[in-house]
Amino acid sequence: MLGAFLFPQMVGTGRFEILGKYAEARFRDGKTPLDFDYDQKTTEIDFNYVIRQFNARVMVFFKDTRFDAVRTDFTQFGVGLQLQM
């Protein structure tokens, strides 16, 4: 699932956006018979400042990834910059 809302009000040269993602994946039938099956669930929330109709974006994000077996759960926080040329 993916949902986003771009606020209509201009703030400086851009607009604020909030974006949320949720995904589930099932990993089955690995490369060898010794590979374990497992499920993964990922939740992500982004707060973006979209500049000049998506020519640039500054973002702050939170991502939480959970596994039911085999791997260790992890959480990420970050800041990003995207430029289109």
Secondary structure, DSSP 4 states (H G I P E B T S, - for coil): -EEEEE-SS-BTTEEEEEEEEEEEEEE-S-SSTTSPPEEEEEEEEEEEEEETTTTEEEEEEEEEEEESSSS--EEEEEEEEEE--
